[in-house]
Amino acid sequence: MVIRPPVKQERITKFLKPYILKMHFTNKFVSAQVIHSPTATVASAASSQEKALRSSMESTRDVAAAAKIGKILGERLLVNEIPAVSVFLKREQKYHGKVKAVIDSLKEAGIKLV
């Protein structure tokens, strides 16, 4: 059972960036998801754990895998008609390596970063 947080007031949510990109990296896998913040639901996601993607990758944890995940996530966002997202980086995440690969792949797919 999922308990959703209360929906924020309209005057607050229209100034917030509604779609947020969050990335998670482990020693084995790369995953990224876009969350719709007013409703706290996942709008779209991609991960190197998916069986369909795992067969087409050499490794599921390197920079090339992160770039492929970003490209696939960008295509899924365009299918869902989400043209722009804002990026949420954790404190330990810097803009290089896998993080840079995911973000650059999203830009190449046609997603605008706000």
Secondary structure, 3 states (H helix, E strand, C coil): CCCCCCCCCHHHHCCCCCEEEEEEECCCCEEEEEEECCCCEEEEEEECCCHHHHCCCCCCCCHHHHHHHHHHHHHHHHHCCCCEEEECCCCCCCCCCHHHHHHHHHHHHCCEEC
